[in-house]
Amino acid sequence: MTTVHDVTPDQLRGLEAAGEAALNAALGRLSAREREAYWASVRRAYNAPYNDAVKKARVGAVAETRAV
């Protein structure tokens, strides 16, 4: 199996270009709006934290606590 350590920088650039070309070919069948939606979902997925977000207290829960 080839690892990242076995690839030269020139080979890596070639692989990146080939991957980008394949992705663009696959996305080429989509409309501009669909492509934008695809990239928006990718950005959202990559920007999402790996761990569950810390849950924030609900405003209603605070009001109930004060009333008791």
CHARMM-style PDB file with segment names, atoms N, HN, CA, C and O in Angstrom:
ATOM      1  N   MET     1       0.843  -1.167   0.000  1.00  0.00      PROA
ATOM      2  CA  MET     1       0.000   0.000   0.000  1.00  0.00      PROA
ATOM      3  C   MET     1       0.896   1.239   0.000  1.00  0.00      PROA
ATOM      4  O   MET     1       1.875   1.316   0.742  1.00  0.00      PROA
ATOM      5  N   THR     2       0.549   2.181  -0.826  1.00  0.00      PROA
ATOM      6  HN  THR     2      -0.246   2.119  -1.429  1.00  0.00      PROA
ATOM      7  CA  THR     2       1.291   3.437  -0.894  1.00  0.00      PROA
ATOM      8  C   THR     2       0.796   4.362   0.209  1.00  0.00      PROA
ATOM      9  O   THR     2      -0.407   4.515   0.419  1.00  0.00      PROA
ATOM     10  N   THR     3       1.735   4.970   0.901  1.00  0.00      PROA
ATOM     11  HN  THR     3       2.712   4.846   0.730  1.00  0.00      PROA
ATOM     12  CA  THR     3       1.371   5.939   1.932  1.00  0.00      PROA
ATOM     13  C   THR     3       1.818   7.317   1.484  1.00  0.00      PROA
ATOM     14  O   THR     3       2.511   7.455   0.476  1.00  0.00      PROA
ATOM     15  N   VAL     4       1.426   8.321   2.222  1.00  0.00      PROA
ATOM     16  HN  VAL     4       0.862   8.209   3.040  1.00  0.00      PROA
ATOM     17  CA  VAL     4       1.798   9.692   1.889  1.00  0.00      PROA
ATOM     18  C   VAL     4       3.312   9.863   1.929  1.00  0.00      PROA
ATOM     19  O   VAL     4       3.856  10.743   1.263  1.00  0.00      PROA
ATOM     20  N   HSD     5       3.985   9.035   2.699  1.00  0.00      PROA
ATOM     21  HN  HSD     5       3.542   8.321   3.241  1.00  0.00      PROA
ATOM     22  CA  HSD     5       5.439   9.136   2.815  1.00  0.00      PROA
ATOM     23  C   HSD     5       6.153   8.563   1.595  1.00  0.00      PROA
ATOM     24  O   HSD     5       7.336   8.834   1.393  1.00  0.00      PROA
ATOM     25  N   ASP     6       5.453   7.776   0.779  1.00  0.00      PROA
ATOM     26  HN  ASP     6       4.492   7.556   0.943  1.00  0.00      PROA
ATOM     27  CA  ASP     6       6.046   7.168  -0.411  1.00  0.00      PROA
ATOM     28  C   ASP     6       5.874   8.026  -1.656  1.00  0.00      PROA
ATOM     29  O   ASP     6       6.401   7.683  -2.715  1.00  0.00      PROA
ATOM     30  N   VAL     7       5.161   9.114  -1.553  1.00  0.00      PROA
ATOM     31  HN  VAL     7       4.734   9.392  -0.693  1.00  0.00      PROA
ATOM     32  CA  VAL     7       4.828   9.940  -2.712  1.00  0.00      PROA
ATOM     33  C   VAL     7       5.685  11.200  -2.700  1.00  0.00      PROA
ATOM     34  O   VAL     7       5.825  11.864  -1.673  1.00  0.00      PROA
ATOM     35  N   THR     8       6.255  11.514  -3.857  1.00  0.00      PROA
ATOM     36  HN  THR     8       6.142  10.974  -4.691  1.00  0.00      PROA
ATOM     37  CA  THR     8       7.053  12.737  -3.965  1.00  0.00      PROA
ATOM     38  C   THR     8       6.111  13.936  -4.084  1.00  0.00      PROA
ATOM     39  O   THR     8       4.940  13.769  -4.424  1.00  0.00      PROA
ATOM     40  N   PRO     9       6.608  15.131  -3.810  1.00  0.00      PROA
ATOM     41  CA  PRO     9       5.753  16.318  -3.962  1.00  0.00      PROA
ATOM     42  C   PRO     9       5.177  16.461  -5.370  1.00  0.00      PROA
ATOM     43  O   PRO     9       4.024  16.863  -5.523  1.00  0.00      PROA
ATOM     44  N   ASP    10       5.962  16.137  -6.402  1.00  0.00      PROA
ATOM     45  HN  ASP    10       6.899  15.811  -6.278  1.00  0.00      PROA
ATOM     46  CA  ASP    10       5.445  16.215  -7.773  1.00  0.00      PROA
ATOM     47  C   ASP    10       4.326  15.201  -7.999  1.00  0.00      PROA
ATOM     48  O   ASP    10       3.319  15.515  -8.634  1.00  0.00      PROA
ATOM     49  N   GLN    11       4.501  13.995  -7.483  1.00  0.00      PROA
ATOM     50  HN  GLN    11       5.319  13.740  -6.968  1.00  0.00      PROA
ATOM     51  CA  GLN    11       3.452  12.983  -7.616  1.00  0.00      PROA
ATOM     52  C   GLN    11       2.193  13.409  -6.860  1.00  0.00      PROA
ATOM     53  O   GLN    11       1.072  13.199  -7.324  1.00  0.00      PROA
ATOM     54  N   LEU    12       2.396  13.999  -5.708  1.00  0.00      PROA
ATOM     55  HN  LEU    12       3.306  14.170  -5.331  1.00  0.00      PROA
ATOM     56  CA  LEU    12       1.258  14.457  -4.915  1.00  0.00      PROA
ATOM     57  C   LEU    12       0.467  15.522  -5.661  1.00  0.00      PROA
ATOM     58  O   LEU    12      -0.763  15.483  -5.676  1.00  0.00      PROA
ATOM     59  N   ARG    13       1.156  16.468  -6.277  1.00  0.00      PROA
ATOM     60  HN  ARG    13       2.156  16.500  -6.266  1.00  0.00      PROA
ATOM     61  CA  ARG    13       0.466  17.500  -7.066  1.00  0.00      PROA
ATOM     62  C   ARG    13      -0.304  16.865  -8.223  1.00  0.00      PROA
ATOM     63  O   ARG    13      -1.415  17.290  -8.538  1.00  0.00      PROA
ATOM     64  N   GLY    14       0.282  15.851  -8.853  1.00  0.00      PROA
ATOM     65  HN  GLY    14       1.185  15.505  -8.597  1.00  0.00      PROA
ATOM     66  CA  GLY    14      -0.413  15.149  -9.933  1.00  0.00      PROA
ATOM     67  C   GLY    14      -1.661  14.433  -9.440  1.00  0.00      PROA
ATOM     68  O   GLY    14      -2.703  14.457 -10.095  1.00  0.00      PROA
ATOM     69  N   LEU    15      -1.545  13.796  -8.279  1.00  0.00      PROA
ATOM     70  HN  LEU    15      -0.698  13.777  -7.747  1.00  0.00      PROA
ATOM     71  CA  LEU    15      -2.707  13.121  -7.703  1.00  0.00      PROA
ATOM     72  C   LEU    15      -3.790  14.120  -7.311  1.00  0.00      PROA
ATOM     73  O   LEU    15      -4.979  13.860  -7.496  1.00  0.00      PROA
ATOM     74  N   GLU    16      -3.376  15.257  -6.771  1.00  0.00      PROA
ATOM     75  HN  GLU    16      -2.410  15.468  -6.620  1.00  0.00      PROA
ATOM     76  CA  GLU    16      -4.348  16.298  -6.419  1.00  0.00      PROA
ATOM     77  C   GLU    16      -5.086  16.789  -7.660  1.00  0.00      PROA
ATOM     78  O   GLU    16      -6.306  16.954  -7.640  1.00  0.00      PROA
ATOM     79  N   ALA    17      -4.342  17.020  -8.737  1.00  0.00      PROA
ATOM     80  HN  ALA    17      -3.351  16.886  -8.753  1.00  0.00      PROA
ATOM     81  CA  ALA    17      -4.958  17.502  -9.980  1.00  0.00      PROA
ATOM     82  C   ALA    17      -5.913  16.458 -10.553  1.00  0.00      PROA
ATOM     83  O   ALA    17      -6.998  16.798 -11.025  1.00  0.00      PROA
ATOM     84  N   ALA    18      -5.511  15.187 -10.513  1.00  0.00      PROA
ATOM     85  HN  ALA    18      -4.630  14.910 -10.130  1.00  0.00      PROA
ATOM     86  CA  ALA    18      -6.372  14.120 -11.030  1.00  0.00      PROA
ATOM     87  C   ALA    18      -7.645  13.996 -10.195  1.00  0.00      PROA
ATOM     88  O   ALA    18      -8.732  13.802 -10.740  1.00  0.00      PROA
ATOM     89  N   GLY    19      -7.511  14.108  -8.889  1.00  0.00      PROA
ATOM     90  HN  GLY    19      -6.628  14.266  -8.446  1.00  0.00      PROA
ATOM     91  CA  GLY    19      -8.680  14.042  -8.013  1.00  0.00      PROA
ATOM     92  C   GLY    19      -9.625  15.203  -8.246  1.00  0.00      PROA
ATOM     93  O   GLY    19     -10.843  15.031  -8.284  1.00  0.00      PROA
ATOM     94  N   GLU    20      -9.051  16.392  -8.401  1.00  0.00      PROA
ATOM     95  HN  GLU    20      -8.061  16.531  -8.370  1.00  0.00      PROA
ATOM     96  CA  GLU    20      -9.883  17.570  -8.656  1.00  0.00      PROA
ATOM     97  C   GLU    20     -10.599  17.449  -9.995  1.00  0.00      PROA
ATOM     98  O   GLU    20     -11.771  17.808 -10.110  1.00  0.00      PROA
ATOM     99  N   ALA    21      -9.895  16.942 -11.014  1.00  0.00      PROA
ATOM    100  HN  ALA    21      -8.943  16.650 -10.922  1.00  0.00      PROA
ATOM    101  CA  ALA    21     -10.514  16.770 -12.330  1.00  0.00      PROA
ATOM    102  C   ALA    21     -11.661  15.758 -12.264  1.00  0.00      PROA
ATOM    103  O   ALA    21     -12.712  15.967 -12.871  1.00  0.00      PROA
ATOM    104  N   ALA    22     -11.459  14.667 -11.529  1.00  0.00      PROA
ATOM    105  HN  ALA    22     -10.606  14.498 -11.036  1.00  0.00      PROA
ATOM    106  CA  ALA    22     -12.510  13.655 -11.399  1.00  0.00      PROA
ATOM    107  C   ALA    22     -13.722  14.224 -10.658  1.00  0.00      PROA
ATOM    108  O   ALA    22     -14.865  13.963 -11.032  1.00  0.00      PROA
ATOM    109  N   LEU    23     -13.463  14.995  -9.614  1.00  0.00      PROA
ATOM    110  HN  LEU    23     -12.534  15.207  -9.310  1.00  0.00      PROA
ATOM    111  CA  LEU    23     -14.558  15.605  -8.860  1.00  0.00      PROA
ATOM    112  C   LEU    23     -15.319  16.607  -9.719  1.00  0.00      PROA
ATOM    113  O   LEU    23     -16.550  16.621  -9.712  1.00  0.00      PROA
ATOM    114  N   ASN    24     -14.600  17.438 -10.453  1.00  0.00      PROA
ATOM    115  HN  ASN    24     -13.600  17.426 -10.459  1.00  0.00      PROA
ATOM    116  CA  ASN    24     -15.255  18.416 -11.326  1.00  0.00      PROA
ATOM    117  C   ASN    24     -16.072  17.731 -12.413  1.00  0.00      PROA
ATOM    118  O   ASN    24     -17.145  18.211 -12.780  1.00  0.00      PROA
ATOM    119  N   ALA    25     -15.567  16.604 -12.935  1.00  0.00      PROA
ATOM    120  HN  ALA    25     -14.696  16.214 -12.637  1.00  0.00      PROA
ATOM    121  CA  ALA    25     -16.319  15.859 -13.949  1.00  0.00      PROA
ATOM    122  C   ALA    25     -17.613  15.303 -13.354  1.00  0.00      PROA
ATOM    123  O   ALA    25     -18.664  15.337 -13.995  1.00  0.00      PROA
ATOM    124  N   ALA    26     -17.529  14.795 -12.138  1.00  0.00      PROA
ATOM    125  HN  ALA    26     -16.675  14.767 -11.618  1.00  0.00      PROA
ATOM    126  CA  ALA    26     -18.723  14.247 -11.485  1.00  0.00      PROA
ATOM    127  C   ALA    26     -19.728  15.352 -11.166  1.00  0.00      PROA
ATOM    128  O   ALA    26     -20.936  15.158 -11.303  1.00  0.00      PROA
ATOM    129  N   LEU    27     -19.227  16.504 -10.743  1.00  0.00      PROA
ATOM    130  HN  LEU    27     -18.245  16.661 -10.631  1.00  0.00      PROA
ATOM    131  CA  LEU    27     -20.122  17.606 -10.394  1.00  0.00      PROA
ATOM    132  C   LEU    27     -20.608  18.364 -11.624  1.00  0.00      PROA
ATOM    133  O   LEU    27     -21.537  19.165 -11.528  1.00  0.00      PROA
ATOM    134  N   GLY    28     -19.995  18.121 -12.769  1.00  0.00      PROA
ATOM    135  HN  GLY    28     -19.240  17.470 -12.846  1.00  0.00      PROA
ATOM    136  CA  GLY    28     -20.358  18.820 -13.991  1.00  0.00      PROA
ATOM    137  C   GLY    28     -21.777  18.555 -14.444  1.00  0.00      PROA
ATOM    138  O   GLY    28     -22.348  19.355 -15.186  1.00  0.00      PROA
ATOM    139  N   ARG    29     -22.359  17.449 -14.015  1.00  0.00      PROA
ATOM    140  HN  ARG    29     -21.895  16.798 -13.413  1.00  0.00      PROA
ATOM    141  CA  ARG    29     -23.740  17.128 -14.399  1.00  0.00      PROA
ATOM    142  C   ARG    29     -24.755  17.918 -13.589  1.00  0.00      PROA
ATOM    143  O   ARG    29     -25.939  17.942 -13.926  1.00  0.00      PROA
ATOM    144  N   LEU    30     -24.294  18.568 -12.518  1.00  0.00      PROA
ATOM    145  HN  LEU    30     -23.333  18.548 -12.244  1.00  0.00      PROA
ATOM    146  CA  LEU    30     -25.195  19.331 -11.656  1.00  0.00      PROA
ATOM    147  C   LEU    30     -25.323  20.769 -12.132  1.00  0.00      PROA
ATOM    148  O   LEU    30     -24.440  21.297 -12.808  1.00  0.00      PROA
ATOM    149  N   SER    31     -26.422  21.386 -11.773  1.00  0.00      PROA
ATOM    150  HN  SER    31     -27.139  20.957 -11.223  1.00  0.00      PROA
ATOM    151  CA  SER    31     -26.592  22.809 -12.071  1.00  0.00      PROA
ATOM    152  C   SER    31     -25.697  23.612 -11.128  1.00  0.00      PROA
ATOM    153  O   SER    31     -25.188  23.081 -10.141  1.00  0.00      PROA
ATOM    154  N   ALA    32     -25.513  24.881 -11.438  1.00  0.00      PROA
ATOM    155  HN  ALA    32     -25.926  25.312 -12.239  1.00  0.00      PROA
ATOM    156  CA  ALA    32     -24.681  25.740 -10.586  1.00  0.00      PROA
ATOM    157  C   ALA    32     -25.242  25.787  -9.164  1.00  0.00      PROA
ATOM    158  O   ALA    32     -24.484  25.778  -8.194  1.00  0.00      PROA
ATOM    159  N   ARG    33     -26.541  25.835  -9.044  1.00  0.00      PROA
ATOM    160  HN  ARG    33     -27.157  25.842  -9.832  1.00  0.00      PROA
ATOM    161  CA  ARG    33     -27.174  25.882  -7.716  1.00  0.00      PROA
ATOM    162  C   ARG    33     -26.932  24.583  -6.944  1.00  0.00      PROA
ATOM    163  O   ARG    33     -26.673  24.611  -5.741  1.00  0.00      PROA
ATOM    164  N   GLU    34     -27.017  23.446  -7.642  1.00  0.00      PROA
ATOM    165  HN  GLU    34     -27.227  23.424  -8.619  1.00  0.00      PROA
ATOM    166  CA  GLU    34     -26.776  22.159  -6.990  1.00  0.00      PROA
ATOM    167  C   GLU    34     -25.312  22.015  -6.574  1.00  0.00      PROA
ATOM    168  O   GLU    34     -25.016  21.473  -5.509  1.00  0.00      PROA
ATOM    169  N   ARG    35     -24.398  22.503  -7.418  1.00  0.00      PROA
ATOM    170  HN  ARG    35     -24.639  22.944  -8.283  1.00  0.00      PROA
ATOM    171  CA  ARG    35     -22.967  22.461  -7.060  1.00  0.00      PROA
ATOM    172  C   ARG    35     -22.708  23.309  -5.825  1.00  0.00      PROA
ATOM    173  O   ARG    35     -21.960  22.897  -4.938  1.00  0.00      PROA
ATOM    174  N   GLU    36     -23.312  24.485  -5.756  1.00  0.00      PROA
ATOM    175  HN  GLU    36     -23.919  24.820  -6.477  1.00  0.00      PROA
ATOM    176  CA  GLU    36     -23.134  25.351  -4.590  1.00  0.00      PROA
ATOM    177  C   GLU    36     -23.689  24.679  -3.339  1.00  0.00      PROA
ATOM    178  O   GLU    36     -23.091  24.769  -2.268  1.00  0.00      PROA
ATOM    179  N   ALA    37     -24.824  24.009  -3.470  1.00  0.00      PROA
ATOM    180  HN  ALA    37     -25.310  23.935  -4.341  1.00  0.00      PROA
ATOM    181  CA  ALA    37     -25.398  23.292  -2.329  1.00  0.00      PROA
ATOM    182  C   ALA    37     -24.468  22.160  -1.889  1.00  0.00      PROA
ATOM    183  O   ALA    37     -24.300  21.921  -0.693  1.00  0.00      PROA
ATOM    184  N   TYR    38     -23.868  21.467  -2.854  1.00  0.00      PROA
ATOM    185  HN  TYR    38     -24.004  21.661  -3.825  1.00  0.00      PROA
ATOM    186  CA  TYR    38     -22.915  20.401  -2.533  1.00  0.00      PROA
ATOM    187  C   TYR    38     -21.741  20.961  -1.743  1.00  0.00      PROA
ATOM    188  O   TYR    38     -21.387  20.432  -0.690  1.00  0.00      PROA
ATOM    189  N   TRP    39     -21.135  22.035  -2.253  1.00  0.00      PROA
ATOM    190  HN  TRP    39     -21.422  22.465  -3.109  1.00  0.00      PROA
ATOM    191  CA  TRP    39     -19.964  22.611  -1.578  1.00  0.00      PROA
ATOM    192  C   TRP    39     -20.341  23.198  -0.230  1.00  0.00      PROA
ATOM    193  O   TRP    39     -19.532  23.162   0.697  1.00  0.00      PROA
ATOM    194  N   ALA    40     -21.533  23.731  -0.095  1.00  0.00      PROA
ATOM    195  HN  ALA    40     -22.190  23.760  -0.848  1.00  0.00      PROA
ATOM    196  CA  ALA    40     -21.982  24.243   1.204  1.00  0.00      PROA
ATOM    197  C   ALA    40     -22.073  23.102   2.216  1.00  0.00      PROA
ATOM    198  O   ALA    40     -21.706  23.269   3.379  1.00  0.00      PROA
ATOM    199  N   SER    41     -22.564  21.943   1.773  1.00  0.00      PROA
ATOM    200  HN  SER    41     -22.862  21.807   0.828  1.00  0.00      PROA
ATOM    201  CA  SER    41     -22.655  20.802   2.686  1.00  0.00      PROA
ATOM    202  C   SER    41     -21.270  20.283   3.054  1.00  0.00      PROA
ATOM    203  O   SER    41     -21.047  19.866   4.191  1.00  0.00      PROA
ATOM    204  N   VAL    42     -20.339  20.304   2.104  1.00  0.00      PROA
ATOM    205  HN  VAL    42     -20.520  20.642   1.181  1.00  0.00      PROA
ATOM    206  CA  VAL    42     -18.961  19.887   2.402  1.00  0.00      PROA
ATOM    207  C   VAL    42     -18.342  20.835   3.419  1.00  0.00      PROA
ATOM    208  O   VAL    42     -17.735  20.394   4.394  1.00  0.00      PROA
ATOM    209  N   ARG    43     -18.496  22.145   3.193  1.00  0.00      PROA
ATOM    210  HN  ARG    43     -18.989  22.503   2.400  1.00  0.00      PROA
ATOM    211  CA  ARG    43     -17.947  23.122   4.144  1.00  0.00      PROA
ATOM    212  C   ARG    43     -18.555  22.936   5.528  1.00  0.00      PROA
ATOM    213  O   ARG    43     -17.854  23.016   6.538  1.00  0.00      PROA
ATOM    214  N   ARG    44     -19.842  22.690   5.570  1.00  0.00      PROA
ATOM    215  HN  ARG    44     -20.411  22.624   4.750  1.00  0.00      PROA
ATOM    216  CA  ARG    44     -20.507  22.502   6.864  1.00  0.00      PROA
ATOM    217  C   ARG    44     -19.978  21.253   7.560  1.00  0.00      PROA
ATOM    218  O   ARG    44     -19.729  21.272   8.765  1.00  0.00      PROA
ATOM    219  N   ALA    45     -19.807  20.172   6.809  1.00  0.00      PROA
ATOM    220  HN  ALA    45     -20.010  20.156   5.830  1.00  0.00      PROA
ATOM    221  CA  ALA    45     -19.313  18.929   7.405  1.00  0.00      PROA
ATOM    222  C   ALA    45     -17.883  19.084   7.919  1.00  0.00      PROA
ATOM    223  O   ALA    45     -17.562  18.610   9.008  1.00  0.00      PROA
ATOM    224  N   TYR    46     -17.033  19.738   7.150  1.00  0.00      PROA
ATOM    225  HN  TYR    46     -17.294  20.124   6.265  1.00  0.00      PROA
ATOM    226  CA  TYR    46     -15.645  19.882   7.572  1.00  0.00      PROA
ATOM    227  C   TYR    46     -15.481  20.902   8.681  1.00  0.00      PROA
ATOM    228  O   TYR    46     -14.492  20.846   9.411  1.00  0.00      PROA
ATOM    229  N   ASN    47     -16.395  21.816   8.835  1.00  0.00      PROA
ATOM    230  HN  ASN    47     -17.199  21.862   8.242  1.00  0.00      PROA
ATOM    231  CA  ASN    47     -16.312  22.807   9.899  1.00  0.00      PROA
ATOM    232  C   ASN    47     -17.024  22.356  11.168  1.00  0.00      PROA
ATOM    233  O   ASN    47     -16.945  23.027  12.197  1.00  0.00      PROA
ATOM    234  N   ALA    48     -17.717  21.227  11.099  1.00  0.00      PROA
ATOM    235  HN  ALA    48     -17.781  20.682  10.263  1.00  0.00      PROA
ATOM    236  CA  ALA    48     -18.432  20.723  12.267  1.00  0.00      PROA
ATOM    237  C   ALA    48     -17.433  20.090  13.237  1.00  0.00      PROA
ATOM    238  O   ALA    48     -16.481  19.438  12.807  1.00  0.00      PROA
ATOM    239  N   PRO    49     -17.641  20.275  14.525  1.00  0.00      PROA
ATOM    240  CA  PRO    49     -16.739  19.647  15.495  1.00  0.00      PROA
ATOM    241  C   PRO    49     -16.955  18.136  15.515  1.00  0.00      PROA
ATOM    242  O   PRO    49     -18.042  17.648  15.206  1.00  0.00      PROA
ATOM    243  N   TYR    50     -15.911  17.411  15.878  1.00  0.00      PROA
ATOM    244  HN  TYR    50     -15.028  17.808  16.129  1.00  0.00      PROA
ATOM    245  CA  TYR    50     -16.017  15.956  15.956  1.00  0.00      PROA
ATOM    246  C   TYR    50     -16.796  15.524  17.190  1.00  0.00      PROA
ATOM    247  O   TYR    50     -17.454  14.483  17.177  1.00  0.00      PROA
ATOM    248  N   ASN    51     -16.729  16.302  18.236  1.00  0.00      PROA
ATOM    249  HN  ASN    51     -16.194  17.147  18.247  1.00  0.00      PROA
ATOM    250  CA  ASN    51     -17.442  15.975  19.468  1.00  0.00      PROA
ATOM    251  C   ASN    51     -18.782  16.690  19.476  1.00  0.00      PROA
ATOM    252  O   ASN    51     -18.958  17.718  18.822  1.00  0.00      PROA
ATOM    253  N   ASP    52     -19.715  16.137  20.218  1.00  0.00      PROA
ATOM    254  HN  ASP    52     -19.572  15.302  20.750  1.00  0.00      PROA
ATOM    255  CA  ASP    52     -21.014  16.790  20.338  1.00  0.00      PROA
ATOM    256  C   ASP    52     -20.834  18.166  20.963  1.00  0.00      PROA
ATOM    257  O   ASP    52     -20.017  18.348  21.865  1.00  0.00      PROA
ATOM    258  N   ALA    53     -21.588  19.108  20.487  1.00  0.00      PROA
ATOM    259  HN  ALA    53     -22.252  18.961  19.754  1.00  0.00      PROA
ATOM    260  CA  ALA    53     -21.520  20.464  21.026  1.00  0.00      PROA
ATOM    261  C   ALA    53     -22.050  20.474  22.456  1.00  0.00      PROA
ATOM    262  O   ALA    53     -22.926  19.687  22.815  1.00  0.00      PROA
ATOM    263  N   VAL    54     -21.513  21.363  23.252  1.00  0.00      PROA
ATOM    264  HN  VAL    54     -20.801  22.002  22.961  1.00  0.00      PROA
ATOM    265  CA  VAL    54     -21.997  21.524  24.619  1.00  0.00      PROA
ATOM    266  C   VAL    54     -23.394  22.115  24.543  1.00  0.00      PROA
ATOM    267  O   VAL    54     -23.616  23.134  23.889  1.00  0.00      PROA
ATOM    268  N   LYS    55     -24.320  21.476  25.208  1.00  0.00      PROA
ATOM    269  HN  LYS    55     -24.140  20.648  25.740  1.00  0.00      PROA
ATOM    270  CA  LYS    55     -25.711  21.935  25.155  1.00  0.00      PROA
ATOM    271  C   LYS    55     -25.870  23.204  25.973  1.00  0.00      PROA
ATOM    272  O   LYS    55     -25.397  23.302  27.106  1.00  0.00      PROA
ATOM    273  N   LYS    56     -26.544  24.167  25.373  1.00  0.00      PROA
ATOM    274  HN  LYS    56     -26.928  24.086  24.453  1.00  0.00      PROA
ATOM    275  CA  LYS    56     -26.809  25.433  26.048  1.00  0.00      PROA
ATOM    276  C   LYS    56     -28.119  25.326  26.810  1.00  0.00      PROA
ATOM    277  O   LYS    56     -29.052  24.645  26.382  1.00  0.00      PROA
ATOM    278  N   ALA    57     -28.172  26.001  27.933  1.00  0.00      PROA
ATOM    279  HN  ALA    57     -27.415  26.553  28.280  1.00  0.00      PROA
ATOM    280  CA  ALA    57     -29.407  26.013  28.721  1.00  0.00      PROA
ATOM    281  C   ALA    57     -30.483  26.757  27.946  1.00  0.00      PROA
ATOM    282  O   ALA    57     -30.223  27.791  27.330  1.00  0.00      PROA
ATOM    283  N   ARG    58     -31.675  26.226  27.985  1.00  0.00      PROA
ATOM    284  HN  ARG    58     -31.886  25.387  28.485  1.00  0.00      PROA
ATOM    285  CA  ARG    58     -32.788  26.887  27.315  1.00  0.00      PROA
ATOM    286  C   ARG    58     -33.264  28.053  28.154  1.00  0.00      PROA
ATOM    287  O   ARG    58     -33.198  28.010  29.383  1.00  0.00      PROA
ATOM    288  N   VAL    59     -33.737  29.084  27.502  1.00  0.00      PROA
ATOM    289  HN  VAL    59     -33.790  29.119  26.504  1.00  0.00      PROA
ATOM    290  CA  VAL    59     -34.246  30.265  28.206  1.00  0.00      PROA
ATOM    291  C   VAL    59     -35.431  29.884  29.080  1.00  0.00      PROA
ATOM    292  O   VAL    59     -35.543  30.369  30.206  1.00  0.00      PROA
ATOM    293  N   GLY    60     -36.308  29.035  28.592  1.00  0.00      PROA
ATOM    294  HN  GLY    60     -36.217  28.641  27.677  1.00  0.00      PROA
ATOM    295  CA  GLY    60     -37.475  28.603  29.358  1.00  0.00      PROA
ATOM    296  C   GLY    60     -37.076  27.845  30.614  1.00  0.00      PROA
ATOM    297  O   GLY    60     -37.740  27.968  31.644  1.00  0.00      PROA
ATOM    298  N   ALA    61     -36.013  27.071  30.548  1.00  0.00      PROA
ATOM    299  HN  ALA    61     -35.474  26.972  29.712  1.00  0.00      PROA
ATOM    300  CA  ALA    61     -35.547  26.307  31.705  1.00  0.00      PROA
ATOM    301  C   ALA    61     -35.057  27.241  32.798  1.00  0.00      PROA
ATOM    302  O   ALA    61     -35.251  26.965  33.982  1.00  0.00      PROA
ATOM    303  N   VAL    62     -34.430  28.332  32.418  1.00  0.00      PROA
ATOM    304  HN  VAL    62     -34.273  28.557  31.457  1.00  0.00      PROA
ATOM    305  CA  VAL    62     -33.957  29.307  33.398  1.00  0.00      PROA
ATOM    306  C   VAL    62     -35.147  29.958  34.091  1.00  0.00      PROA
ATOM    307  O   VAL    62     -35.120  30.153  35.306  1.00  0.00      PROA
ATOM    308  N   ALA    63     -36.183  30.295  33.343  1.00  0.00      PROA
ATOM    309  HN  ALA    63     -36.205  30.137  32.356  1.00  0.00      PROA
ATOM    310  CA  ALA    63     -37.372  30.925  33.913  1.00  0.00      PROA
ATOM    311  C   ALA    63     -38.069  29.973  34.879  1.00  0.00      PROA
ATOM    312  O   ALA    63     -38.553  30.406  35.924  1.00  0.00      PROA
ATOM    313  N   GLU    64     -38.129  28.683  34.547  1.00  0.00      PROA
ATOM    314  HN  GLU    64     -37.736  28.331  33.697  1.00  0.00      PROA
ATOM    315  CA  GLU    64     -38.757  27.703  35.426  1.00  0.00      PROA
ATOM    316  C   GLU    64     -37.973  27.565  36.722  1.00  0.00      PROA
ATOM    317  O   GLU    64     -38.567  27.427  37.792  1.00  0.00      PROA
ATOM    318  N   THR    65     -36.653  27.599  36.640  1.00  0.00      PROA
ATOM    319  HN  THR    65     -36.170  27.711  35.771  1.00  0.00      PROA
ATOM    320  CA  THR    65     -35.812  27.470  37.823  1.00  0.00      PROA
ATOM    321  C   THR    65     -36.035  28.645  38.767  1.00  0.00      PROA
ATOM    322  O   THR    65     -36.104  28.466  39.983  1.00  0.00      PROA
ATOM    323  N   ARG    66     -36.144  29.819  38.220  1.00  0.00      PROA
ATOM    324  HN  ARG    66     -36.088  29.965  37.232  1.00  0.00      PROA
ATOM    325  CA  ARG    66     -36.361  31.011  39.048  1.00  0.00      PROA
ATOM    326  C   ARG    66     -37.742  30.992  39.705  1.00  0.00      PROA
ATOM    327  O   ARG    66     -37.903  31.484  40.822  1.00  0.00      PROA
ATOM    328  N   ALA    67     -38.728  30.433  39.026  1.00  0.00      PROA
ATOM    329  HN  ALA    67     -38.597  30.033  38.118  1.00  0.00      PROA
ATOM    330  CA  ALA    67     -40.093  30.426  39.544  1.00  0.00      PROA
ATOM    331  C   ALA    67     -40.236  29.481  40.726  1.00  0.00      PROA
ATOM    332  O   ALA    67     -41.121  29.669  41.560  1.00  0.00      PROA
ATOM    333  N   VAL    68     -39.394  28.485  40.812  1.00  0.00      PROA
ATOM    334  HN  VAL    68     -38.675  28.332  40.135  1.00  0.00      PROA
ATOM    335  CA  VAL    68     -39.516  27.477  41.879  1.00  0.00      PROA
ATOM    336  C   VAL    68     -38.950  27.952  43.138  1.00  0.00      PROA
ATOM    337  OT1 VAL    68     -38.969  27.230  44.135  1.00  0.00      PROA
TER     338      VAL     68
END
